[in-house]
Amino acid sequence: MEPLRIGILGAARISAAAIVAPAKLTGARLVGVAARDRDRAEAFAAEHGVERVHATYDELLADPEIEVIYNPLANSLHGPWNLKAIAAGKHVLTEKPSASNAVEAAAVRDAAREKGVVLMEGFHYLFHPVTQRLHQLLEKGELGELRHVETTMVMPAPADDDPRWSLELAGGALMDVGCYALHAQRMLAPWGGGLPSVASAKAAERRRRPGLDEWLTAVLKFPNGASGTVRCSMAADEVEFSCRVVGTRGEAFAPNFVLPHLDDLVTIKTREDTWVEQLGRKSSYTYQLEAFTDHLRDGAALPINADDAVATMELIDETYRAAGLTPRPTATI
């Protein structure tokens, strides 16, 4: 199989875990990188074995050897640079969320469809055996019928100057960590009678940052009567990225479904027994890149696509409105 040829926008810290390490494990080529600060791009390339440095993002997109763009920029720059990458004929693996709001996400999806390229949002957790096991327990009926889901995504506060505390950069707790919690609930639609909707939500704004959520909680409802609770925060005392799935016959709990390479355990309780399964510490980012490569090279099916990215942003916007906040504004570059 021909190695995937990847270009990286920016020199973000997340890139080391999300694309550099998976690329080395899957045999993909890191062809190019560009950053606003060329010195940072040079240092990133030297540290991570990227083949060449481009002076600008536009120059990176124009590189004919690059076929896939990885976009880990600030949230507000996902939509605009995804659109530019698509216009350049590149496939896109974008950090989540794919855009600042649902209108922008739909524009990205439509552009990808028209250009005939693949856009996938980086909800990497979905590809790991931990999440697949949670789904399997419902599919096989081991937990009975779905009744309730709890997804928690909380973390200590980033520094005050972190882009995640900027409304203009499409920050906020729901946009950063909470989108995982909402997405995980959306992925249970096959066992909930369809997609969930927002029953209620509440949030607290960051001090001196009007409109920017420091924490947010939401109650979801599924068509079959099952309920969901979402809790996200960027001002918690500790990290918790957990998922609990409750059915009529039992429940399953994953203490870190988003970063299973740090904790790959799933505790399962049924009427008959309680046991713990260990699903493997291989990175979910590596599973994700393997799936993306198989799709581009062999046409293997993917569990999510650009339509899924739009549906996620629609639910994010709906949750913000239910909490009395407005969706993030569309940015221009």
Rosetta silent file (secondary structure, phi, psi, omega in degrees, C-alpha in Angstrom):
SEQUENCE: MEPLRIGILGAARISAAAIVAPAKLTGARLVGVAARDRDRAEAFAAEHGVERVHATYDELLADPEIEVIYNPLANSLHGPWNLKAIAAGKHVLTEKPSASNAVEAAAVRDAAREKGVVLMEGFHYLFHPVTQRLHQLLEKGELGELRHVETTMVMPAPADDDPRWSLELAGGALMDVGCYALHAQRMLAPWGGGLPSVASAKAAERRRRPGLDEWLTAVLKFPNGASGTVRCSMAADEVEFSCRVVGTRGEAFAPNFVLPHLDDLVTIKTREDTWVEQLGRKSSYTYQLEAFTDHLRDGAALPINADDAVATMELIDETYRAAGLTPRPTATI
SCORE:     score description
SCORE:     0.000 S_00000001
   1 L     0.000  131.114  179.096    0.000    0.000    0.000 S_00000001
   2 L   -65.551  133.278 -179.955    1.363    3.413   -0.961 S_00000001
   3 L   -61.034  143.539  173.200    2.099    5.527    2.135 S_00000001
   4 L   -67.939  140.922 -177.297   -0.286    8.379    2.855 S_00000001
   5 E  -111.542  109.491 -167.626    1.364   11.745    2.130 S_00000001
   6 E  -111.916  139.919  170.443    0.437   14.247    4.845 S_00000001
   7 E  -116.465  142.032 -174.417    0.843   17.990    5.265 S_00000001
   8 E  -115.633  126.281  174.766    0.386   19.635    8.671 S_00000001
   9 E   -86.813  118.473  178.462   -1.070   23.080    9.249 S_00000001
  10 L    84.950  173.278  179.233    0.667   24.721   12.193 S_00000001
  11 L  -123.419   45.871 -176.665    3.022   23.359   14.821 S_00000001
  12 L   -67.476  149.791 -179.381    0.457   22.651   17.528 S_00000001
  13 L   -60.854  -35.832 -176.101    1.395   20.440   20.489 S_00000001
  14 H   -62.306  -23.567 -175.611   -1.473   18.058   19.776 S_00000001
  15 H   -61.242  -32.260 -178.242    0.097   17.128   16.431 S_00000001
  16 H   -59.586  -45.691 -179.421    2.799   14.999   18.060 S_00000001
  17 H   -83.156  -36.188 -169.758    0.249   12.552   19.477 S_00000001
  18 H   -83.058  -27.072 -177.877   -2.538   12.978   16.934 S_00000001
  19 H  -135.663  -36.299 -175.815   -0.651   12.669   13.647 S_00000001
  20 H   -66.985  -55.740 -179.236    3.150   12.376   14.032 S_00000001
  21 H   -61.737  -45.334  176.867    3.266    9.212   16.140 S_00000001
  22 H   -60.817  -37.465  179.618    0.430    7.496   14.190 S_00000001
  23 H   -62.184  -42.233  179.915    2.119    8.370   10.895 S_00000001
  24 H   -65.902  -36.852 -178.913    5.343    6.704   11.989 S_00000001
  25 H   -74.483  -29.852 -177.648    3.478    3.597   13.143 S_00000001
  26 H   -96.799   -5.817  179.583    1.394    3.309    9.961 S_00000001
  27 L    85.304   10.923  178.016    4.191    4.153    7.536 S_00000001
  28 L   -71.647  154.794  177.511    2.660    7.444    6.385 S_00000001
  29 E   -97.651  132.024  171.489    4.931   10.214    5.134 S_00000001
  30 E   -93.252   92.818 -170.161    4.988   13.603    6.847 S_00000001
  31 E   -76.671  -41.946 -175.261    5.717   15.547    3.704 S_00000001
  32 E  -153.827  159.573  175.466    5.391   19.127    4.875 S_00000001
  33 E  -143.303  147.971  173.341    4.543   21.544    7.668 S_00000001
  34 E  -139.111  147.951  177.432    3.866   25.278    7.777 S_00000001
  35 L  -144.928  161.347  178.106    3.344   27.623   10.725 S_00000001
  36 L   -60.920  -33.498  176.948    2.836   31.336   11.260 S_00000001
  37 L  -104.939  110.851 -176.240    6.314   31.365   12.805 S_00000001
  38 H   -61.528  -33.797  179.156    8.762   29.693   10.434 S_00000001
  39 H   -60.855  -40.189  177.766   11.220   29.045   13.255 S_00000001
  40 H   -64.732  -40.204  178.468    8.558   26.988   15.045 S_00000001
  41 H   -64.269  -40.894  178.956    7.880   25.069   11.844 S_00000001
  42 H   -62.853  -43.759 -179.780   11.610   24.398   11.384 S_00000001
  43 H   -66.379  -40.023  178.724   11.911   23.142   14.954 S_00000001
  44 H   -62.747  -45.718 -179.578    8.800   20.985   14.569 S_00000001
  45 H   -62.701  -42.447 -179.297   10.103   19.451   11.343 S_00000001
  46 H   -65.766  -39.376 -177.833   13.511   18.724   12.847 S_00000001
  47 H   -71.855  -36.286 -170.319   12.023   17.111   15.950 S_00000001
  48 H  -110.769    6.128  174.815    9.413   15.002   14.176 S_00000001
  49 L    74.075   31.155  175.320   11.048   14.089   10.890 S_00000001
  50 L   -76.845  137.044 -169.722    8.878   16.173    8.562 S_00000001
  51 L   -66.990  -39.407 -179.389   10.423   16.215    5.107 S_00000001
  52 E  -152.155  159.339  179.963   10.141   19.946    4.353 S_00000001
  53 E  -110.826  133.421  175.971    8.957   23.274    5.717 S_00000001
  54 L  -103.832  149.933 -175.191    6.730   25.628    3.755 S_00000001
  55 L   -70.949  -32.110 -176.833    6.747   29.372    4.254 S_00000001
  56 L  -140.141  164.158  174.818    2.955   29.725    4.416 S_00000001
  57 H   -61.927  -41.374 -179.065   -0.172   27.631    4.796 S_00000001
  58 H   -62.712  -37.658  178.372   -1.106   28.448    1.196 S_00000001
  59 H   -65.780  -38.120  176.575    2.273   27.204   -0.015 S_00000001
  60 H   -61.244  -44.953 -179.075    1.705   23.967    1.906 S_00000001
  61 H   -65.482  -26.082 -178.889   -1.687   23.499    0.256 S_00000001
  62 H   -83.773   -7.720 -179.098   -0.115   24.040   -3.158 S_00000001
  63 L   -66.682  115.626 -175.638    2.443   21.253   -2.662 S_00000001
  64 L   -69.297  -17.542 -178.472    1.480   18.631   -5.292 S_00000001
  65 L   -82.143  -19.664  179.676    3.047   15.790   -3.318 S_00000001
  66 L   -83.384  129.514  179.067    0.752   16.324   -0.336 S_00000001
  67 L  -112.286  -21.424 -178.651   -2.590   14.513   -0.585 S_00000001
  68 E  -127.904  133.990  174.376   -3.966   14.859    2.967 S_00000001
  69 E  -105.739  128.856  171.509   -4.077   17.947    5.170 S_00000001
  70 E  -100.831  124.445 -174.386   -4.154   17.565    8.930 S_00000001
  71 E  -115.602   99.592  177.533   -5.721   20.664   10.506 S_00000001
  72 L  -107.938   22.436 -176.164   -5.067   21.164   14.250 S_00000001
  73 L   -68.037  176.408  175.351   -5.395   24.969   14.238 S_00000001
  74 L   -55.658  150.630 -173.683   -7.541   26.952   16.671 S_00000001
  75 H   -49.130  -43.268 -176.428  -11.245   26.073   16.396 S_00000001
  76 H   -66.191  -18.530 -179.985  -12.174   29.211   14.463 S_00000001
  77 H   -95.889   -1.387  176.932   -9.595   28.320   11.800 S_00000001
  78 H   -64.591  -56.048 -177.378  -10.890   24.803   11.198 S_00000001
  79 H   -57.868  -55.247 -177.520  -13.687   25.837    8.839 S_00000001
  80 H   -58.874  -43.631 -177.630  -11.777   28.425    6.749 S_00000001
  81 H   -80.306  -24.923  170.083   -8.654   26.306    6.280 S_00000001
  82 H   -63.477  -42.392  178.018  -10.666   23.138    5.702 S_00000001
  83 H   -62.002  -41.823 -179.409  -12.387   25.017    2.881 S_00000001
  84 H   -68.915  -37.516  177.485   -9.042   26.156    1.451 S_00000001
  85 H   -65.242  -41.791  178.314   -7.581   22.656    1.662 S_00000001
  86 H   -62.921  -43.613  178.825  -10.631   21.238   -0.101 S_00000001
  87 H   -60.367  -29.056  178.055  -10.377   23.912   -2.811 S_00000001
  88 L   -82.524    0.531  177.592   -6.774   22.769   -3.332 S_00000001
  89 L    82.910   20.020 -178.360   -8.036   19.220   -3.928 S_00000001
  90 L   -97.888  145.823  166.060   -6.727   17.760   -0.673 S_00000001
  91 E   -71.978  154.710 -174.289   -8.398   15.239    1.605 S_00000001
  92 E  -132.027  127.677  166.106   -8.772   16.609    5.136 S_00000001
  93 E  -110.001  106.504 -173.196   -8.397   15.106    8.595 S_00000001
  94 E  -107.665  141.867  170.316   -9.517   17.950   10.814 S_00000001
  95 L   -63.593  155.705 -176.723   -9.414   18.349   14.539 S_00000001
  96 L   -86.067  155.558  -17.045  -12.823   18.642   16.072 S_00000001
  97 L   -71.731  163.202 -172.539  -15.107   20.438   15.701 S_00000001
  98 L   -71.697  -15.271 -176.313  -14.826   20.797   11.922 S_00000001
  99 L  -157.674  179.185 -178.267  -16.125   24.376   11.956 S_00000001
 100 L   -84.018  -23.608 -178.602  -17.298   27.140   14.290 S_00000001
 101 L  -159.395  174.515 -173.160  -21.017   26.493   13.774 S_00000001
 102 H   -67.922  -35.054  179.263  -23.444   24.346   11.815 S_00000001
 103 H   -62.561  -44.049  179.317  -23.794   26.765    8.882 S_00000001
 104 H   -68.547  -38.845  178.224  -20.045   26.753    8.357 S_00000001
 105 H   -61.429  -38.580  178.359  -19.853   22.966    8.793 S_00000001
 106 H   -66.097  -37.062  177.773  -22.473   22.547    6.060 S_00000001
 107 H   -65.060  -38.867  177.125  -20.444   24.779    3.739 S_00000001
 108 H   -65.093  -46.086  178.502  -17.357   22.611    4.370 S_00000001
 109 H   -58.853  -46.774 -177.598  -19.333   19.427    3.724 S_00000001
 110 H   -63.881  -37.661  178.768  -20.824   20.782    0.499 S_00000001
 111 H   -65.790  -42.505  179.135  -17.419   21.910   -0.742 S_00000001
 112 H   -63.509  -40.566  179.486  -15.895   18.479   -0.064 S_00000001
 113 H   -63.852  -43.674 -178.760  -18.776   16.781   -1.858 S_00000001
 114 H   -67.054  -36.543 -177.331  -18.442   19.054   -4.883 S_00000001
 115 H   -83.510  -16.599  179.814  -14.667   18.626   -5.063 S_00000001
 116 L    77.315   30.317  177.724  -14.816   14.856   -4.547 S_00000001
 117 L  -114.150  165.292 -177.250  -12.468   14.774   -1.565 S_00000001
 118 L   -99.331  129.979  171.023  -12.845   13.157    1.857 S_00000001
 119 E  -119.789  127.064  176.981  -13.255   15.215    5.008 S_00000001
 120 E  -131.597  134.643  177.907  -13.245   13.458    8.368 S_00000001
 121 E   -82.724  140.209 -170.953  -13.514   14.980   11.817 S_00000001
 122 L   -81.472   56.460  172.390  -10.946   13.689   14.299 S_00000001
 123 L   -85.670   72.780 -170.874  -13.168   11.920   16.814 S_00000001
 124 H   -62.238  -30.212 -177.670  -10.440    9.334   17.249 S_00000001
 125 H   -54.421  -30.403 -174.318  -11.988    7.677   20.328 S_00000001
 126 H   -63.389  -23.530 -174.299  -14.580    6.084   18.044 S_00000001
 127 H   -91.505   -7.482 -175.779  -11.963    3.821   16.424 S_00000001
 128 L   -86.589  148.415  178.832  -10.596    2.314   19.638 S_00000001
 129 H   -57.449  -23.394  178.226  -11.730   -1.092   20.990 S_00000001
 130 H   -62.072  -53.536  179.566  -12.917    0.605   24.219 S_00000001
 131 H   -67.997  -38.529  179.163  -15.698    2.505   22.450 S_00000001
 132 H   -62.707  -32.668  177.479  -16.338   -0.347   20.039 S_00000001
 133 H   -69.258  -40.094  176.336  -16.869   -2.648   23.021 S_00000001
 134 H   -58.238  -42.523  178.653  -19.439   -0.268   24.522 S_00000001
 135 H   -67.597  -40.306 -178.959  -21.316   -0.384   21.226 S_00000001
 136 H   -62.459  -38.155  179.436  -20.952   -4.161   20.983 S_00000001
 137 H   -61.591  -34.485  176.206  -22.506   -4.642   24.422 S_00000001
 138 H   -77.029  -41.950 -178.034  -25.613   -2.834   23.182 S_00000001
 139 H   -61.733  -39.637 -178.670  -25.605   -4.519   19.778 S_00000001
 140 L   -84.783   -4.892  178.408  -25.468   -8.007   21.320 S_00000001
 141 L    80.042   10.507 -177.140  -28.078   -7.165   23.925 S_00000001
 142 L   -66.113  -27.068  177.517  -25.768   -7.884   26.865 S_00000001
 143 L   -99.312    0.436 -175.118  -26.882   -4.653   28.562 S_00000001
 144 L    78.573 -152.968  179.827  -30.482   -4.955   27.396 S_00000001
 145 L   -82.976  141.793 -179.583  -32.215   -1.904   25.933 S_00000001
 146 E   -62.821  130.286  178.365  -30.489    1.464   26.229 S_00000001
 147 E  -120.997  -34.827 -175.715  -31.928    3.560   29.074 S_00000001
 148 E  -157.326  147.359  177.057  -29.321    6.164   30.010 S_00000001
 149 E  -133.643  134.582  174.328  -25.915    7.508   28.974 S_00000001
 150 E  -122.279  121.448  175.631  -23.539    9.683   30.998 S_00000001
 151 E  -121.997  125.857 -176.812  -20.583   11.344   29.279 S_00000001
 152 E  -122.493  126.324  178.514  -18.214   13.476   31.346 S_00000001
 153 E  -134.619   91.827 -178.235  -15.416   15.594   29.910 S_00000001
 154 E  -129.206  150.297 -176.259  -13.822   17.814   32.556 S_00000001
 155 L  -155.552  158.504  173.855  -10.292   19.153   33.010 S_00000001
 156 L   -63.985  160.801 -174.539   -8.363   21.806   34.959 S_00000001
 157 L   -70.565  132.805  169.114   -8.304   25.311   33.517 S_00000001
 158 L   -67.645  170.984  177.135   -5.815   26.190   30.770 S_00000001
 159 L   -60.642  153.979 -175.958   -3.842   29.415   31.119 S_00000001
 160 L   -59.866  -28.203 -178.864   -5.837   32.628   30.739 S_00000001
 161 L   -92.201    9.155  178.897   -4.195   33.409   27.388 S_00000001
 162 L   -67.895  138.073 -179.931   -5.009   29.978   25.928 S_00000001
 163 H   -56.556  -22.593 -179.587   -6.969   30.191   22.625 S_00000001
 164 H   -69.356  -12.918  175.835   -9.627   27.953   24.155 S_00000001
 165 H   -97.949   18.318 -179.137  -10.676   30.944   26.295 S_00000001
 166 L  -112.367  122.427  176.330  -11.378   33.087   23.227 S_00000001
 167 L   -65.622  -39.605 -178.840  -14.905   33.497   21.862 S_00000001
 168 L   -65.252  -27.409  177.772  -13.494   34.859   18.585 S_00000001
 169 L   -94.740   16.590  176.439  -11.377   31.702   18.219 S_00000001
 170 L    61.074   42.240  178.013  -14.486   29.561   18.838 S_00000001
 171 L   -87.514 -167.792 -177.759  -13.384   28.442   22.269 S_00000001
 172 L   118.708  157.834 -175.694  -15.342   27.309   25.293 S_00000001
 173 H   -62.385  -41.734 -178.176  -15.808   24.105   27.247 S_00000001
 174 H   -68.036  -39.559 -179.906  -18.389   22.609   24.898 S_00000001
 175 H   -68.817  -32.585 -175.212  -16.339   23.342   21.780 S_00000001
 176 H   -87.373  -71.478 -177.804  -13.151   21.937   23.267 S_00000001
 177 H   -95.775  -31.310 -174.678  -13.883   18.907   25.450 S_00000001
 178 H   -66.684  -24.608  179.992  -17.679   18.849   25.460 S_00000001
 179 H   -62.827  -30.321  174.669  -17.984   18.057   21.767 S_00000001
 180 H   -63.649  -43.169 -177.893  -16.621   14.583   22.565 S_00000001
 181 H   -63.360  -41.589  177.508  -19.363   14.090   25.151 S_00000001
 182 H   -68.212  -43.336 -178.058  -22.082   15.093   22.682 S_00000001
 183 H   -62.213  -41.933 -179.825  -20.592   13.062   19.849 S_00000001
 184 H   -60.581  -35.158  178.010  -20.366    9.912   21.968 S_00000001
 185 H   -72.845  -39.292  176.559  -24.074   10.208   22.705 S_00000001
 186 H   -59.403  -35.646 -177.415  -24.912   10.787   19.036 S_00000001
 187 L   -70.709   -8.202  177.051  -23.069    7.577   18.173 S_00000001
 188 L   -94.010    8.334 -179.762  -25.567    5.618   20.301 S_00000001
 189 H   -52.962  -39.217 -179.808  -28.448    6.561   17.987 S_00000001
 190 H   -58.833  -24.716 -178.434  -28.806    2.976   16.622 S_00000001
 191 H  -108.286    0.758  178.363  -29.773    1.807   20.120 S_00000001
 192 H  -109.211    9.672 -179.391  -31.684    4.940   21.138 S_00000001
 193 L    78.850    9.053 -178.802  -34.257    4.829   18.375 S_00000001
 194 L   137.204 -174.693 -176.089  -32.539    7.668   16.553 S_00000001
 195 L   -71.710  145.197  177.827  -30.492   10.780   17.224 S_00000001
 196 L   -77.423  156.941  172.921  -30.772   12.526   20.610 S_00000001
 197 E  -124.386  167.440 -176.238  -32.097   16.055   21.047 S_00000001
 198 E   -88.575  120.620  175.662  -31.482   18.601   23.809 S_00000001
 199 E   -85.249  -41.048  178.856  -34.053   18.583   26.607 S_00000001
 200 E  -163.472  160.388  177.349  -32.301   21.238   28.710 S_00000001
 201 E  -158.105  152.584  173.783  -28.893   22.791   29.289 S_00000001
 202 E  -145.282  154.578 -176.100  -27.191   25.269   31.570 S_00000001
 203 E  -150.615  161.176  172.444  -23.766   26.876   31.563 S_00000001
 204 E  -120.721  134.579  179.804  -21.565   29.344   33.411 S_00000001
 205 E   -78.895  149.126  173.900  -19.569   31.976   31.585 S_00000001
 206 E   -67.228  138.238 -179.959  -15.857   32.433   32.154 S_00000001
 207 L   -55.831  129.545 -179.046  -15.122   35.469   34.303 S_00000001
 208 L    64.734   16.376  177.115  -14.655   38.561   32.120 S_00000001
 209 E  -128.145   73.110 -177.086  -15.372   36.449   29.005 S_00000001
 210 E   -58.404  135.826  178.953  -19.048   37.088   28.201 S_00000001
 211 E    85.704   -6.850 -176.522  -20.634   34.401   26.036 S_00000001
 212 E  -105.132  119.666 -175.431  -17.789   31.924   26.654 S_00000001
 213 E   -78.467  124.176  172.063  -18.724   28.800   28.593 S_00000001
 214 E   -82.064  -39.889  172.936  -16.437   27.719   31.420 S_00000001
 215 E  -145.182  158.456  179.946  -18.654   24.711   32.080 S_00000001
 216 E  -152.783  139.643  172.500  -21.847   23.339   30.618 S_00000001
 217 E  -126.729  149.436 -179.103  -24.241   20.535   31.446 S_00000001
 218 E  -145.898  149.693  173.199  -27.025   19.199   29.275 S_00000001
 219 E  -112.612  126.246  179.962  -29.804   16.646   29.405 S_00000001
 220 E  -109.030  158.632  174.934  -30.517   14.782   26.166 S_00000001
 221 E  -132.986  137.580  177.613  -33.450   12.623   25.151 S_00000001
 222 L   -99.523  154.899 -179.225  -33.518    9.762   22.661 S_00000001
 223 L   -57.824  -28.482 -178.958  -36.593    8.827   20.589 S_00000001
 224 L   -84.969    4.705  179.355  -36.973    5.503   22.454 S_00000001
 225 L    98.345  -10.065  176.520  -37.229    7.293   25.806 S_00000001
 226 L   -65.959  154.185 -179.779  -33.614    6.824   26.881 S_00000001
 227 E  -118.417  162.284  176.528  -31.921    9.823   28.457 S_00000001
 228 E  -139.758  143.555  172.745  -28.441   11.253   28.337 S_00000001
 229 E  -122.086  135.525 -179.832  -26.482   13.598   30.557 S_00000001
 230 E  -120.224  131.342  176.684  -23.503   15.589   29.330 S_00000001
 231 E  -133.781  123.957  177.717  -21.078   17.362   31.638 S_00000001
 232 E  -137.677  147.510 -178.744  -18.113   19.356   30.413 S_00000001
 233 E  -158.122  143.422  169.913  -15.812   21.838   32.098 S_00000001
 234 L  -113.838   30.181  177.172  -12.499   23.590   31.582 S_00000001
 235 L  -145.778   36.333 -178.745  -12.276   24.611   35.238 S_00000001
 236 L   -89.656  167.283  179.184  -12.422   21.315   37.126 S_00000001
 237 L   -78.157  -23.869 -177.437  -10.089   20.116   39.865 S_00000001
 238 L  -149.055  175.441  178.929   -9.044   17.030   37.924 S_00000001
 239 L   -92.727  131.700  169.294   -9.333   15.259   34.582 S_00000001
 240 E  -145.262  119.466  178.305  -12.234   12.913   33.910 S_00000001
 241 E  -123.844   73.113 -169.137  -13.102   11.716   30.413 S_00000001
 242 E  -114.894  161.109  177.384  -15.615    8.978   31.177 S_00000001
 243 E  -140.288  128.053  175.865  -18.610    7.275   29.610 S_00000001
 244 E  -121.287  127.110  179.213  -21.291    5.217   31.368 S_00000001
 245 E  -116.070  123.275 -175.880  -23.884    3.279   29.377 S_00000001
 246 E  -117.183  129.458  177.133  -26.894    1.920   31.263 S_00000001
 247 E  -122.111 -176.466 -178.180  -29.337   -0.627   29.905 S_00000001
 248 L   -73.638  -16.111 -177.708  -32.259   -2.655   31.217 S_00000001
 249 L  -115.568   -6.234 -178.462  -29.977   -5.626   32.005 S_00000001
 250 E   169.469 -170.663 -179.694  -26.772   -3.929   33.124 S_00000001
 251 E  -148.238  160.934  177.628  -24.278   -1.144   32.609 S_00000001
 252 E  -134.821  144.117 -177.392  -20.742   -0.500   31.364 S_00000001
 253 E  -133.078  125.726  174.400  -18.274    2.172   32.434 S_00000001
 254 E  -112.740  114.179 -174.896  -15.155    3.397   30.614 S_00000001
 255 L   -70.771  -21.617  178.600  -13.116    5.753   32.856 S_00000001
 256 E  -148.809   71.713 -175.751  -11.198    7.315   29.947 S_00000001
 257 L   -71.454  -21.067 -178.197  -12.922    6.596   26.645 S_00000001
 258 L   -84.816  -32.613  177.387  -11.286    9.569   24.903 S_00000001
 259 L  -124.033   66.225 -174.322   -7.680    8.696   25.830 S_00000001
 260 L   -67.981  -14.212  175.323   -7.819    4.911   26.192 S_00000001
 261 L   -69.082  -15.244  175.707   -4.058    4.562   25.785 S_00000001
 262 L   -93.253  -27.561  178.689   -3.928    5.964   29.339 S_00000001
 263 L  -157.745  104.909 -173.159   -6.718    3.752   30.703 S_00000001
 264 L  -102.579   20.527 -175.890   -8.159    0.994   28.539 S_00000001
 265 E   -87.815  145.162  170.310  -10.454   -0.612   31.135 S_00000001
 266 E  -130.108  122.167  177.630  -14.182   -1.186   30.781 S_00000001
 267 E   -97.657  126.981 -176.005  -16.136   -2.341   33.837 S_00000001
 268 E  -118.861  129.271  178.119  -19.287   -4.306   33.011 S_00000001
 269 E  -124.830  124.122  174.397  -22.074   -5.072   35.467 S_00000001
 270 E  -123.055 -179.179  178.917  -25.037   -7.292   34.626 S_00000001
 271 L   -63.157  -27.299 -173.982  -27.657   -9.023   36.735 S_00000001
 272 L   -94.929  -27.825 -167.571  -25.461  -12.117   36.794 S_00000001
 273 L  -161.968  166.307  172.150  -21.914  -10.836   37.148 S_00000001
 274 E  -133.894  132.094  178.740  -19.396   -7.979   37.290 S_00000001
 275 E  -151.245  165.310 -179.395  -16.100   -8.044   35.437 S_00000001
 276 E  -120.350  133.117  177.105  -13.400   -5.790   34.001 S_00000001
 277 E  -113.012  142.699  177.464  -12.050   -5.972   30.457 S_00000001
 278 E  -111.856  118.242 -167.753   -8.726   -4.557   29.271 S_00000001
 279 L  -103.083   -0.314  174.372   -8.958   -3.487   25.634 S_00000001
 280 L   110.281  140.906 -175.452   -5.397   -2.435   24.774 S_00000001
 281 L   -96.292    8.099  174.839   -3.194    0.641   25.094 S_00000001
 282 L   -61.429  138.026 -173.774   -2.645    1.236   21.388 S_00000001
 283 L   -63.998  138.088  175.638   -3.439    4.881   20.669 S_00000001
 284 H   -64.798  -27.911  175.969   -6.895    5.737   19.359 S_00000001
 285 H   -64.709  -34.940  178.757   -5.161    8.216   17.038 S_00000001
 286 H   -69.803  -44.374  174.849   -3.314    5.315   15.429 S_00000001
 287 H   -56.474  -40.778 -178.307   -6.531    3.365   14.922 S_00000001
 288 H   -63.385  -46.838 -178.565   -8.015    6.486   13.371 S_00000001
 289 H   -67.703  -34.549  175.401   -5.187    7.025   10.880 S_00000001
 290 H   -60.959  -44.684 -179.588   -5.243    3.351    9.939 S_00000001
 291 H   -66.008  -40.821  179.479   -8.965    3.597    9.169 S_00000001
 292 H   -64.209  -42.182  178.107   -8.514    6.827    7.215 S_00000001
 293 H   -63.933  -45.123  179.685   -5.698    5.277    5.179 S_00000001
 294 H   -61.501  -35.006  178.584   -7.713    2.129    4.453 S_00000001
 295 H   -67.897  -46.356 -177.284  -10.586    4.284    3.250 S_00000001
 296 H   -71.185  -32.893 -176.207   -8.447    6.362    0.904 S_00000001
 297 H   -90.498  -36.739 -173.351   -6.433    3.434   -0.413 S_00000001
 298 H  -122.688   -0.606 -179.900   -8.962    0.588   -0.491 S_00000001
 299 L    76.254   16.646  178.580  -12.365    2.222   -0.083 S_00000001
 300 L   -61.588  146.072 -176.354  -12.968    0.693    3.358 S_00000001
 301 L   -68.871  146.910  173.359  -16.001    2.147    5.103 S_00000001
 302 L  -111.655  146.497 -179.550  -15.654    4.876    7.726 S_00000001
 303 L   -76.439  -17.270  179.162  -18.069    5.237   10.666 S_00000001
 304 L  -136.562  156.622 -179.685  -18.240    9.031   10.274 S_00000001
 305 L  -148.230 -166.238 -177.780  -18.095   11.482    7.382 S_00000001
 306 H   -66.774  -30.284  175.238  -18.737   15.141    6.555 S_00000001
 307 H   -63.826  -39.409  177.824  -22.483   14.693    7.124 S_00000001
 308 H   -62.555  -38.396  179.302  -21.693   13.500   10.640 S_00000001
 309 H   -62.628  -38.710  177.502  -19.604   16.628   11.194 S_00000001
 310 H   -66.265  -44.922 -179.948  -22.595   18.798   10.295 S_00000001
 311 H   -61.103  -37.188  177.557  -24.896   16.841   12.618 S_00000001
 312 H   -64.407  -44.855  179.676  -22.415   17.270   15.467 S_00000001
 313 H   -67.096  -33.557  176.004  -22.261   21.031   14.957 S_00000001
 314 H   -62.043  -40.917  179.463  -26.046   21.209   14.802 S_00000001
 315 H   -70.535  -37.438  176.377  -26.235   19.520   18.201 S_00000001
 316 H   -61.663  -48.240  179.497  -23.510   21.798   19.615 S_00000001
 317 H   -60.905  -42.667  178.959  -25.382   24.897   18.405 S_00000001
 318 H   -61.197  -39.686 -179.610  -28.664   23.528   19.795 S_00000001
 319 H   -67.441  -43.255  177.019  -27.010   22.920   23.170 S_00000001
 320 H   -58.634  -45.346 -178.812  -25.574   26.422   23.320 S_00000001
 321 H   -64.161  -39.324  179.056  -28.966   27.938   22.582 S_00000001
 322 H   -64.465  -28.141  179.324  -30.632   25.767   25.221 S_00000001
 323 L   -88.265    1.619  179.227  -28.068   27.049   27.749 S_00000001
 324 L    84.396   14.856  177.491  -28.790   30.673   26.828 S_00000001
 325 L  -111.862  163.924  178.848  -25.576   31.173   24.848 S_00000001
 326 L  -100.718  149.243  175.631  -25.061   31.829   21.160 S_00000001
 327 L   -59.082  159.916 -178.464  -23.175   29.516   18.779 S_00000001
 328 L   -66.826  145.463 -179.097  -19.633   30.506   17.926 S_00000001
 329 L   -74.811  153.423  174.678  -19.245   33.129   15.184 S_00000001
 330 L   -75.163  133.140 -178.518  -17.870   32.291   11.746 S_00000001
 331 L   -97.034  158.459  172.632  -14.309   33.513   11.323 S_00000001
 332 L  -122.278  154.893  179.042  -12.631   34.921    8.238 S_00000001
 333 L  -126.796    0.000    0.000   -8.984   34.701    7.228 S_00000001
